[in-house]
Amino acid sequence: MMLIFFAAGAFLAINLLSLMIAGWRIWPRLGPQPRTTYRPPVSIVIPLCGREEFSCETLESVFRLDWPDYEVIFCVADGKDAVVPLIKDVRRRHPAVPAAILVGDDRISANPKLNNCVKGWNAASHEWVVLADSNVLMPADYLVRLMAAWRPESGLVCSTPLGSRPHGFWAEVECAFLNAHQARWQYAGEALGFGFAQGKSMLWRKSLLDANGGIQALAAEIAEDAAATKLVRSLGLKVHLVSAPFEQPLGIRTFREVWARQCRWARLRRVTFPQFFGPEILAGVVPPLLLAAIAATAAGHSLLTAAALVATAAYLPELVLVHRKNWHLSRWSLVAMLTRDLLLPIIWVRSWLAGSADWRGNRMSIGSQESRLETGALPPLVSTS
C-alpha cells in the first residue's frame, strides 16, 4: 500500500519539479527586456489564409517592432484571399517598413503551411529569417527576444504560444493546455537539454538551413517543427526558447475546435516523436488521482480527502506559476485545468487511432509516417489556431 502512495507522490513531485524549472526558466510576461547589442537585418516570413478575429491587431504588431532593419514577407496561396486587402491597408499605414505580398502555392510536402512559406523563404534577403504564424501578437521587443536567445550552440530559436484573451469556457481550457501545461513542459525540457521546435515563431540562420537542404528539408516530417528539431539535433546543435513566450489571442473557442486541435497535435507528436509521446499518458492529475484513490480505498481512508490533497498538490503550484508570470488567470482557470487533465488521457488514446485532421480546408491523413494530404484545396495552413 505504501508503494502506491509513493508512486502517487512521485507523480506529483515530478509535476512540481517541472513547474519549478519552468518558473526559473521563463521570464514574466511584461517583464524586463533581454539585452542584445547584435541587431542584424532580419526577414520575417508570415504565411496567411483568411481573416481571423485578431488579424488587424496581429498585422499591426508586425510593423511596430523595435528593430533597426527588417523586412516583412506575407505569403498567401490565393491572390483573392480575404486577408490580402487587410494586409495592403496595414502596409499603407507603415510605409517605412519594407513589406511584400507573395502569391502562389509550392507543393513540396503534405504540409500546406510549409508549402506557403517556400516562396517567402526564397525571397528573404537577409541572413536571419523568422518564420512566424499569422496569429502571433508580436511585442515591440519580438526580435530582441528572439535574437537574445541565440547562443553559439543554437541551431534554432523559437517560442511556444501563450494563450491570452479567451472568450468562453473552452477558450479557457485552451489557455490551460497552452500555458501551464504545454509551455511549462517545453521550457522544462529545454532547460534539461531536450529542446523541441515550435512552429509559431522560428528564428533561423538562412545559410545554415540552406546548406542542409533548404526549407525543403522541413518536409521530411508531416510537421515542420518536428523536422526542424531533428535537423538541428543531427547537426549537433540545439533548439533554444525565448526568455518569455509570445502571446496568441484566442477569442472564442468551441469544444469541437479545442478537441480537434489537441487531437491533431497529439497525433503529430505520436508520429514524429513516439519515444517521447508514450510517457505523456502519465502527465496530468489523473494518474496520481487514480493511485491515491486505490490506496485510500484499500486503507479505508476518505476518497474525498485523498482527491482534495492530490488536487491541491497538483494545481496550487500551477496557479502560482500562472500568477507569477502574469499569464491569463480567471475564476475559471482551476476548472479549465481540471477539464484539460481529464481530457489528456482520452486524447492520448485517440492519438493512436489513424485519422484525418482539417487544416483550413485541407484534410490531412495522420496515421503513420506516411501522412498525406487528402484534398487539393488551395488554402494553406496559416497557424495552429
C-alpha positions in Angstrom: 0.0 0.0 0.0 2.8 2.4 0.8 4.2 1.7 -2.6 1.0 3.0 -4.3 1.1 6.1 -2.1 4.8 6.6 -3.0 4.0 6.3 -6.7 1.3 8.9 -6.5 3.7 11.2 -4.6 6.4 10.6 -7.2 4.0 11.8 -10.0 3.1 14.9 -8.0 6.8 15.5 -7.3 7.7 15.3 -11.0 4.8 17.7 -11.7 6.1 20.1 -9.1 9.7 19.9 -10.4 8.6 20.7 -13.9 6.7 23.8 -12.6 9.7 24.9 -10.6 12.1 24.5 -13.6 9.7 26.4 -15.9 9.2 29.1 -13.2 13.0 29.6 -13.1 13.4 29.5 -16.9 10.5 31.7 -18.1 10.6 35.4 -17.6 7.3 37.1 -16.5 5.1 38.4 -19.2 5.7 42.2 -19.5 9.0 41.7 -17.7 12.2 43.4 -18.4 13.6 43.3 -22.0 16.5 41.0 -22.6 19.7 42.7 -23.7 21.4 42.2 -27.1 23.8 44.5 -28.8 23.7 42.4 -32.0 20.9 43.7 -34.2 21.4 42.5 -37.8 18.9 42.8 -40.6 16.0 40.3 -40.3 13.4 38.9 -42.7 10.1 37.9 -41.3 8.1 35.4 -43.3 4.4 35.1 -42.4 2.0 32.6 -44.1 -1.6 33.7 -44.1 -5.0 32.3 -45.2 -8.3 34.1 -44.4 -9.1 36.8 -41.9 -9.1 35.9 -38.2 -10.7 37.6 -35.2 -7.4 39.4 -34.2 -5.9 39.8 -37.7 -5.9 43.6 -37.6 -4.1 43.7 -34.3 -1.5 41.0 -35.2 -0.7 42.5 -38.5 -0.3 45.9 -37.0 2.1 44.4 -34.4 4.5 43.3 -37.2 5.1 46.9 -38.3 5.8 48.2 -34.8 8.9 46.2 -33.8 11.8 47.8 -32.0 14.5 46.8 -34.6 16.6 49.0 -36.9 16.3 47.0 -40.1 13.8 44.3 -41.0 11.5 43.3 -43.9 8.2 41.5 -43.8 7.1 39.0 -46.4 3.5 37.9 -46.4 2.7 34.7 -48.2 -0.8 33.7 -49.5 -1.7 30.8 -51.8 -4.6 32.6 -53.4 -4.5 36.2 -54.5 -8.2 36.5 -53.9 -7.8 35.6 -50.2 -9.9 37.9 -47.9 -6.8 38.8 -45.9 -5.0 40.4 -48.8 -6.9 43.8 -48.7 -6.2 43.9 -45.0 -2.5 43.4 -45.5 -2.4 46.1 -48.1 -4.3 48.5 -45.8 -1.9 47.9 -42.9 1.1 48.2 -45.2 0.0 51.6 -46.5 -0.1 52.9 -42.9 3.5 51.8 -42.3 5.5 52.8 -45.5 8.8 52.9 -43.6 8.9 49.1 -43.1 9.7 47.2 -46.3 6.9 44.7 -46.9 5.8 42.4 -49.8 2.9 40.1 -50.6 3.8 36.9 -52.4 1.1 34.8 -54.0 1.5 31.1 -55.0 1.5 27.6 -53.8 4.6 25.4 -53.9 3.6 21.8 -53.3 6.7 20.4 -51.7 5.0 18.5 -49.0 1.8 17.4 -47.4 2.1 20.4 -45.0 0.1 23.3 -46.5 1.7 25.8 -44.1 5.2 24.8 -45.1 4.2 24.9 -48.8 3.0 28.5 -48.3 6.3 29.5 -46.7 8.6 28.3 -49.6 8.3 31.4 -51.7 8.8 33.7 -48.7 12.0 31.8 -47.7 13.4 32.0 -51.2 12.6 35.7 -51.4 14.1 36.6 -48.0 17.1 38.9 -48.5 18.7 38.7 -45.1 20.8 36.0 -43.3 18.4 35.9 -40.3 14.9 34.7 -41.1 11.9 34.3 -38.8 9.0 32.0 -39.8 6.1 33.4 -37.9 2.4 32.3 -37.7 -0.2 34.9 -38.6 -1.9 34.9 -35.2 1.3 35.7 -33.1 0.8 39.1 -31.4 4.4 40.4 -31.7 5.5 42.7 -28.8 7.8 45.6 -29.7 10.8 43.5 -28.5 9.8 40.5 -30.5 13.1 40.4 -32.5 15.1 41.4 -29.4 13.9 38.4 -27.5 14.5 36.0 -30.4 18.0 37.3 -31.1 18.9 37.4 -27.4 18.1 33.7 -27.0 20.6 32.7 -29.8 23.7 31.1 -28.4 26.9 29.7 -30.0 25.4 26.2 -29.9 22.0 27.2 -31.2 20.6 25.9 -34.5 17.1 27.4 -34.0 15.4 29.7 -31.6 11.6 29.6 -31.2 8.7 30.4 -28.9 5.7 28.5 -27.7 2.3 30.2 -28.0 1.0 31.9 -24.8 -2.8 31.8 -24.8 -4.4 35.1 -23.9 -7.8 36.9 -24.1 -10.0 33.8 -24.0 -13.7 34.3 -24.5 -15.8 31.5 -23.1 -15.1 28.4 -21.1 -13.5 26.3 -23.9 -11.1 29.1 -24.7 -10.2 29.0 -21.0 -9.4 25.3 -21.5 -7.3 26.1 -24.5 -5.3 28.5 -22.3 -4.9 25.7 -19.7 -3.5 23.5 -22.5 -1.2 26.1 -24.0 0.2 27.9 -20.9 0.9 26.0 -17.7 0.8 22.6 -19.5 2.5 22.7 -22.9 4.7 25.8 -22.4 5.7 24.6 -19.0 6.8 21.2 -20.2 8.5 22.6 -23.3 10.5 25.1 -21.2 11.3 22.4 -18.6 12.5 20.1 -21.4 14.7 22.8 -22.9 16.3 23.6 -19.6 17.1 19.9 -19.2 18.7 19.7 -22.7 15.7 18.4 -24.7 14.6 21.5 -26.7 11.9 21.0 -29.2 11.0 23.4 -32.0 7.6 25.1 -32.1 6.3 26.4 -35.4 4.7 29.6 -34.0 7.9 31.7 -34.3 11.2 30.2 -35.5 14.4 32.2 -36.0 16.8 30.6 -38.5 20.2 31.5 -39.9 19.4 31.2 -43.6 22.8 29.9 -44.6 22.6 27.1 -42.0 19.3 25.8 -43.3 20.2 26.3 -47.0 23.4 24.4 -46.5 21.4 21.4 -45.2 18.6 21.0 -47.7 17.0 24.4 -47.5 13.4 24.9 -46.5 12.5 21.7 -48.4 14.3 19.8 -45.6 11.5 20.7 -43.3 9.2 18.5 -45.4 10.9 15.4 -44.0 8.2 15.2 -41.4 4.5 16.0 -41.6 5.0 18.8 -39.1 7.7 21.3 -40.0 8.7 21.9 -36.4 9.4 18.2 -35.8 11.5 18.2 -38.9 13.3 21.3 -37.7 14.0 19.7 -34.3 15.5 16.6 -35.9 17.6 18.5 -38.4 19.1 20.8 -35.7 19.9 17.9 -33.5 21.5 16.0 -36.4 23.9 18.9 -36.8 25.0 18.7 -33.2 23.1 22.0 -32.4 20.3 22.8 -30.0 16.8 24.3 -30.1 16.5 27.2 -27.7 13.5 29.1 -26.5 12.9 32.8 -26.0 13.0 34.3 -22.5 9.2 34.5 -22.4 6.7 33.1 -24.9 4.8 35.4 -27.3 1.0 35.9 -27.0 -1.6 34.3 -29.1 -5.0 35.9 -28.6 -7.7 33.2 -28.6 -11.1 34.8 -28.6 -13.9 32.3 -28.9 -13.2 28.6 -28.9 -15.7 25.7 -29.0 -15.2 22.3 -27.6 -15.1 20.8 -31.1 -12.2 23.2 -32.0 -10.2 22.5 -28.9 -10.8 18.8 -29.2 -9.8 18.7 -32.9 -6.7 20.8 -32.4 -5.4 18.8 -29.4 -6.1 15.5 -31.1 -4.2 16.7 -34.2 -1.2 17.9 -32.2 -1.2 14.6 -30.2 -1.2 12.5 -33.4 1.6 14.6 -34.9 3.7 14.1 -31.7 2.9 10.4 -31.7 4.0 10.1 -35.3 7.1 12.3 -35.2 8.4 11.6 -31.6 6.9 8.3 -30.4 9.6 7.7 -27.8 8.6 11.0 -26.1 4.9 10.8 -26.7 4.4 7.4 -25.0 5.0 8.7 -21.5 2.5 11.6 -22.0 -0.2 9.3 -20.7 1.4 9.8 -17.3 1.0 13.6 -17.4 -1.7 15.5 -15.6 -3.7 14.8 -12.4 -5.4 11.6 -13.5 -2.5 9.1 -12.7 -1.8 10.3 -9.2 -5.5 10.7 -8.5 -6.3 7.1 -9.5 -3.3 5.8 -7.4 -4.4 7.8 -4.4 -8.0 6.6 -4.8 -6.9 3.0 -4.9 -4.6 3.4 -1.9 -7.2 5.3 0.1 -9.9 2.7 -0.6 -7.6 -0.1 0.4 -6.6 1.7 3.6 -10.1 2.7 4.5 -9.4 6.4 4.1 -11.7 9.1 2.7 -11.7 9.2 -1.1 -12.8 12.9 -1.0 -9.9 13.8 1.3 -7.4 11.9 -0.9 -8.7 13.6 -4.0 -8.6 17.0 -2.4 -4.9 16.5 -1.3 -3.9 15.4 -4.8 -5.7 18.3 -6.5 -4.2 20.8 -4.1 -0.7 19.4 -4.6 -1.2 19.4 -8.4 -3.0 22.7 -9.0 -1.8 25.1 -6.4 1.8 25.3 -7.8 0.4 25.6 -11.3 -1.8 28.5 -10.3 1.2 30.1 -8.5 3.3 29.8 -11.8 0.5 31.4 -13.8 0.1 34.2 -11.3 3.8 34.9 -11.0 4.3 35.0 -14.8 1.4 37.4 -15.4 -0.4 34.9 -17.6 -4.1 34.8 -18.1 -5.8 33.8 -14.8 -9.6 33.9 -14.1 -12.2 32.4 -11.9 -12.5 29.6 -14.5 -8.8 28.7 -14.6 -8.9 26.0 -12.0 -11.9 24.3 -13.6 -10.3 24.6 -17.0 -7.1 23.0 -15.7 -9.1 20.0 -14.3 -11.0 19.7 -17.6 -7.8 19.7 -19.5 -6.3 16.9 -17.3 -9.5 14.8 -17.7 -9.2 15.2 -21.5 -5.5 14.3 -21.6 -5.7 10.5 -21.4 -8.7 10.4 -23.8 -6.7 12.5 -26.3 -3.7 10.2 -25.8 -5.7 7.1 -26.5 -7.4 8.8 -29.5 -4.0 9.7 -31.0 -3.1 6.1 -31.5 -6.0 5.6 -33.9 -5.4 6.6 -37.6 -7.4 9.5 -38.6 -7.5 12.8 -40.5 -7.4 16.4 -39.4 -8.8 19.5 -41.1 -6.2 22.3 -41.7 -8.1 25.2 -43.2 -9.9 23.2 -45.8 -7.2 20.6 -46.2 -7.8 17.1 -44.9 -4.6 15.7 -43.5 -4.3 11.9 -43.0 -2.2 11.3 -39.9 -1.9 7.7 -39.1 1.7 6.8 -39.7 4.9 8.2 -41.1 3.1 8.1 -44.5 0.9 11.1 -43.5 -0.5 12.7 -46.6 -2.7 15.5 -47.9 -6.1 14.1 -48.9 -7.5 17.0 -50.9 -6.2 19.5 -53.4 -7.8 22.5 -51.7 -5.7 25.6 -52.2 -5.8 27.5 -48.9 -2.8 26.6 -46.8 -2.5 26.2 -43.1 -1.8 29.6 -41.6 -1.3 28.7 -38.0 -2.3 26.3 -35.3 -5.4 28.4 -34.4 
